[in-house]
Amino acid sequence: MNAGMVSGKVAVVTGAARGQGRSHTLRLAEEGADVVAIDLCEPIDSLPYPMATPEDLDETAALAKGGRVVTVRADVRDDETLADGVAGAVEELGGRVDIAVANAAVSTIRPADGTPPERIWRDVVDINMTGVWHTVEACVPHMTAGGSIVLIGSTAGQKGLVGAPGTAATLAYTAAKHGVVGLMRAYAVGLAKSSIRVNVVHPTGVRTPMLDNPDFQSYFSENPADAAMLVNALPVKVVEPGDISEAVVWLASDAARYVTGTALPVDAGFGVL
């Protein structure tokens, strides 16, 4: 029998096809959880970098060792489709959710060419904040006492993101990630009576396609002063997805059974500078 930190639990992870979401899925499975791995797997025209593909999501499931992984293609902006996808997959895994990880997010400083400010604002806020709300609402009806909800925030949920003067994209990202903290605090109070915990993890820059792509690299090469602002106190430029997954697994486990309403930085000291 698997004696992992979340052995026997059922988890839901959004944005699971690659990057942090894949890492969270694989670590939870490695620690004994069955996982519903959700991703859109379609292009988003307002963004200047490619989204994950159906093949990426299939690869996440194929890489998992330990618990089972059931994949679902759903858009976190679409509350009905997301809720239906969660319900169907959860039924396959035993009819309950013990862990929900609202990870799906997008980020850019410059939108794709020709994208009006209103469009990139809407896409970023709808995915990064409204999508978190939809994810929690889709999972809570299936959660039992002792459940854990982990929202993936950002250092931009603690202070302003680089890119001055603020563009619609950076303003939307910063506002949405601050909004995620508000959702966490409200849910932590509201769900405490059901013994469901809610926390946020705030990563610094993470080596994923959302950050490690030609558009970001081009922007910072053209704007070195902004690049200089992305400095961590510890001598590391970015952290790895697995560094964030360790915090997610701990918050999801019984080792953190009395931790709720907390915003946990995994930021290499970014926030203290």
Secondary structure as UniProt FT lines:
FT   TURN            5..8
FT   STRAND          10..14
FT   TURN            16..17
FT   HELIX           19..30
FT   TURN            31..32
FT   STRAND          34..39
FT   TURN            45..46
FT   HELIX           54..63
FT   STRAND          69..73
FT   TURN            76..77
FT   HELIX           79..92
FT   TURN            93..94
FT   STRAND          97..102
FT   TURN            113..114
FT   HELIX           117..125
FT   HELIX           126..130
FT   HELIX           131..139
FT   HELIX           140..142
FT   STRAND          143..152
FT   HELIX           155..157
FT   HELIX           168..192
FT   TURN            193..195
FT   STRAND          197..203
FT   TURN            209..211
FT   HELIX           214..222
FT   HELIX           224..229
FT   HELIX           241..252
FT   HELIX           254..256
FT   TURN            257..258
FT   STRAND          263..266
FT   TURN            268..269
FT   HELIX           270..272
//
